[in-house]
């Protein structure tokens, strides 16, 4: 075993090197980044990146809002389709001859047992349609 000489310990604690990311964020927070000579040349690029970030955020919110609206419209469409089918079914049931006869029976109407008869006039064999026929001279 080798004996090593102890190094004196600072009262501040062990010194650590700052990483590049730490220096970058530290420079942003304390404002020293704005004092560098190349920063002014990068401002248009920084504004461009900021604009792209804002557009990305806006587009994400817009897409989510449209997706929620599409889902709401899909649910409404399903509900309306169910209502349409139910109403159509009720209408078909109520317009059957037997159902109409049952409803009118309560009002005093009775369904005829005999088929309808065509009524002909005395001298006119064609009835009302005879007026419109051509008469030969």
C-alpha positions in Angstrom: 0.0 0.0 0.0 1.1 3.4 -0.8 0.6 6.3 1.4 -1.0 9.2 -0.2 -0.8 12.7 0.9 -4.0 14.3 1.8 -5.1 17.4 0.0 -6.6 20.3 2.0 -10.3 20.5 1.7 -12.0 23.8 0.8 -14.6 25.1 3.1 -16.8 25.7 0.1 -17.0 22.0 -0.6 -15.7 20.0 -3.5 -15.2 22.1 -6.7 -17.2 20.9 -9.6 -17.0 21.9 -13.2 -20.2 23.3 -14.7 -21.5 21.4 -17.7 -22.3 23.3 -20.9 -26.0 23.1 -20.2 -25.5 24.5 -16.7 -23.5 27.4 -18.0 -26.1 28.1 -20.7 -29.0 28.1 -18.3 -27.0 30.1 -15.7 -26.1 32.6 -18.4 -29.8 32.9 -19.3 -30.9 33.4 -15.7 -28.3 36.0 -14.7 -28.4 37.9 -18.0 -24.8 37.6 -18.9 -25.8 35.7 -22.1 -27.1 39.0 -23.6 -23.8 40.7 -23.1 -21.8 38.3 -25.3 -20.8 39.7 -28.7 -22.4 37.0 -30.9 -25.8 37.1 -29.2 -27.2 40.1 -31.2 -26.5 38.2 -34.4 -28.5 35.2 -33.2 -31.6 37.2 -32.2 -33.4 36.7 -35.5 -32.8 32.9 -35.2 -34.0 32.9 -31.6 -37.2 34.8 -32.7 -37.7 32.3 -35.5 -37.4 29.3 -33.1 -39.8 31.1 -30.7 -42.3 31.6 -33.4 -42.1 28.0 -34.4 -42.6 26.9 -30.8 -45.7 29.1 -30.5 -47.1 27.8 -33.8 -46.5 24.2 -32.6 -48.4 24.9 -29.4 -51.2 26.6 -31.2 -51.5 23.8 -33.7 -51.6 21.2 -30.9 -54.4 23.0 -29.1 -56.3 23.5 -32.4 -56.0 19.8 -33.3 -57.2 18.7 -29.9 -60.2 21.1 -30.1 -61.1 19.7 -33.5 -60.8 16.1 -32.2 -63.1 16.9 -29.3 -65.6 18.5 -31.7 -65.5 15.6 -34.1 -66.2 13.2 -31.2 -69.1 15.4 -30.0 -70.5 15.4 -33.5 -70.2 11.7 -33.8 -72.1 11.2 -30.6 -74.8 13.6 -31.7 -75.0 11.9 -35.1 -75.5 8.5 -33.4 -78.2 9.9 -31.2 -80.0 11.5 -34.1 -79.8 8.3 -36.1 -81.4 6.4 -33.3 -84.2 9.0 -33.1 -84.7 8.8 -36.8 -85.0 5.1 -36.9 -87.4 5.1 -33.9 -89.6 7.8 -35.5 -89.6 6.0 -38.8 -90.6 2.8 -37.1 -93.5 4.5 -35.2 -94.7 6.1 -38.4 -94.7 2.8 -40.3 -96.7 1.2 -37.4 -99.2 4.0 -37.3 -99.9 4.1 -41.0 -100.8 0.4 -41.3 -104.4 0.0 -42.4 -105.3 -2.1 -39.3 -103.9 0.6 -37.0 -105.7 3.4 -38.8 -108.9 1.5 -38.6 -108.4 0.8 -34.9 -107.8 4.6 -34.2 -110.8 5.7 -36.3 -113.1 3.2 -34.7 -112.9 5.1 -31.4 -114.2 8.2 -33.3 -117.2 6.4 -34.7 -115.8 5.4 -38.2 -116.3 1.8 -39.3 -114.3 0.0 -41.9 -116.4 -0.9 -45.0 -117.0 -4.6 -45.6 -117.9 -4.1 -49.2 -115.5 -3.0 -51.9 -116.1 0.5 -53.5 -118.5 0.6 -56.4 -118.1 2.8 -59.5 -121.1 5.1 -60.1 -122.2 5.8 -63.7 -124.4 8.6 -64.8 -127.7 7.9 -66.6 -126.9 9.1 -70.0 -123.2 9.3 -69.7 -121.5 6.0 -69.7 -118.1 7.5 -69.0 -119.0 9.4 -65.9 -116.9 12.4 -65.2 -114.2 11.3 -67.5 -116.7 11.3 -70.4 -116.5 15.1 -70.5 -112.9 14.9 -71.5 -113.3 12.3 -74.2 -113.5 13.4 -77.8 -116.8 13.1 -79.3 -116.9 12.0 -82.9 -118.9 14.2 -85.3 
